[in-house]
Amino acid sequence: MSTQRIKLIIASRHYPLTIASEDEELVRNAAKEINETIRLFEEKYAVTDKQDVLAMVAIQYAIKDFKWQQKAEGADQIPNNEIERLIERIDHALAKK
């Protein structure tokens, strides 16, 4: 895996990063989304302190992450009897062909 150095600007500050080359687009898109969210918070809530805005953005993304984690954990909790029932239905459908 090759790496590369890039510079991102987030909240008007420069951040040099070393990233995997294949992640460059993802990292740049993440920075772009963060900056857009900062802009929206500054407009909506008239926040001028960058640290306050960054804290608000961090909270928003942490909440999104926790929601995704809960969804993923819920998806892993399919009861065994439900899985067995689905396997039986698949076997039955395949037997008809």
C-alpha positions in Angstrom: 0.0 0.0 0.0 1.5 3.3 -1.1 1.1 6.5 0.9 1.1 10.1 0.1 1.2 13.4 1.8 -1.7 15.9 1.3 -2.7 19.1 2.8 -6.3 19.7 3.9 -7.9 23.0 4.9 -10.5 22.6 7.6 -12.0 25.6 9.3 -9.4 27.9 7.6 -6.5 25.9 9.1 -4.0 23.7 7.2 -3.5 20.1 8.1 -0.8 18.0 6.5 -1.7 14.3 6.4 -0.1 11.1 5.3 -2.7 8.9 3.9 -3.0 5.7 1.8 -3.0 6.8 -1.8 -6.3 5.0 -2.5 -8.0 7.0 0.3 -7.2 10.4 -1.2 -10.7 11.0 -2.7 -12.4 9.8 0.4 -10.3 12.0 2.7 -10.8 15.1 0.5 -14.5 14.5 0.3 -14.7 14.1 4.1 -12.9 17.5 4.5 -15.2 19.1 2.0 -18.2 17.8 3.9 -16.8 19.0 7.2 -16.2 22.5 5.8 -19.7 22.6 4.3 -21.2 21.6 7.7 -19.1 24.2 9.4 -20.5 26.8 6.9 -24.1 25.7 7.6 -23.6 25.9 11.4 -22.1 29.3 11.1 -25.0 30.6 9.0 -27.8 28.8 11.0 -26.6 29.5 14.5 -24.5 32.7 13.9 -21.5 31.0 15.6 -18.2 32.8 15.0 -15.9 30.9 17.2 -14.3 28.1 15.1 -13.7 25.9 18.2 -17.4 26.0 19.0 -18.4 25.2 15.4 -15.9 22.3 15.3 -17.3 20.9 18.5 -20.8 21.1 17.1 -19.7 19.3 13.9 -17.9 16.7 15.9 -21.0 16.0 18.0 -23.1 15.7 14.8 -20.7 13.2 13.3 -20.4 11.2 16.5 -24.2 10.9 16.7 -24.3 9.7 13.1 -21.6 7.2 13.9 -23.4 5.9 17.0 -26.6 5.5 15.0 -24.8 3.5 12.3 -23.2 1.3 14.9 -26.5 0.6 16.5 -28.0 -0.3 13.1 -25.1 -2.6 12.4 -25.4 -4.3 15.8 -29.1 -4.8 15.2 -28.5 -6.3 11.8 -26.2 -8.9 13.4 -28.9 -10.0 15.8 -31.1 -12.0 13.4 -32.5 -14.9 15.4 -31.3 -18.3 14.4 -34.8 -19.6 13.8 -35.4 -16.7 11.3 -32.2 -17.7 9.4 -33.2 -21.4 9.4 -36.7 -20.4 8.1 -35.1 -18.4 5.3 -32.7 -21.2 4.4 -35.7 -23.6 4.2 -37.6 -21.2 1.9 -34.5 -20.9 -0.4 -34.1 -24.7 -0.4 -37.8 -25.1 -1.2 -37.6 -22.5 -4.0 -34.5 -24.1 -5.5 -36.1 -27.6 -5.3 -39.0 -26.4 -7.5 -36.7 -25.4 -10.4 
